[in-house]
């Protein structure tokens, strides 16, 4: 993993450095001016790519690791899309963020999507925002569906204090907020296949549900837990008991088991389509490895969300990701 990071950083620096050298040694004044513009563009692109990479590493570490294992020609676009998703998520997360402020931030990102698809948007704020600059570069070099980018934003418009009524509603949210990103990454690979889309949808739902379960001990009482109300009512459990997730609380364990089982079912459905997924897309679906790892740790902890094995990073994830990537599995 460290070798991949060093190689990626070195490539960015070499690209910018070569442009600087050409600019310094250009013969005429006009050539120098033109080359200086190329230097600025190269430096901007290099900084933007590095910024996106650092952003994903800081706020989405598990997907950062899986993205490093993508082929080089896909890596820059993948980091741009994941960084965009991180920025959207950060717009509404945090204890000190007021709902109205969150809405304004989401509107900014929503409007920025159209800016990135405009040919003359270099004169706008897109040029000054590194994530948007990288997103525009991705839009300009890959054929992306604007609908999926918009779904990433509109999914986060759901109030954090609004409970999910049913498992179906929870799955629909996970599909919008997580599957949409996988669909975009598949489009970056230029693969167009119905079975791949089905696999991406199921995997996104599994990843989304597992991610929201993991967030329960961290978010605490700042937001409503992801366990749907129909599940809580069926087992006679309050949201407070889910947040505490104490050892021996059978009712809470049953609720978490039911939600985790839904995530595991979608993960299995995605993997049933494994043989119909091209080898290149299997690299994109490596995020399934971390989802599977968390669900297995949760099972071994008797579905206690606050168990020490279910909180924090998985130290074995880099090895398992590399192993799966080596054999083209997800």
Buried (B, 14 or more C-beta within 10 A) or exposed (E): EEEBEEEBBEBBEEBBBEBBEBBEEBEEEEEBEBBBEBBEBBBBBBBBBBBBBEBBBEBBEBBBBBBBBBEEEBBBBBBBBBBBBBBBBBBBBEEEBEEEEBBEBBEBBBEBBEBBBEEEBEEBEBBEBBBBBBBBBBBEEBEBEEEBBBBBBBBBEBEBEEBBEEBEBBBBBBBBBBBBBBBBBBBBBEBEBEEBBBBBBBBBBBBBBBBBBBBBBEBEEEBBBBBBBBBBEEBEBEBEBBBBBEEEBEBBBBBBBBBBBBBBBBBEBBBEBBEEBBEBBBBBBBBBBBBBBBBEBBBEBBBBBBBEEBEEEBEEBBEBBBEBBEEEBB
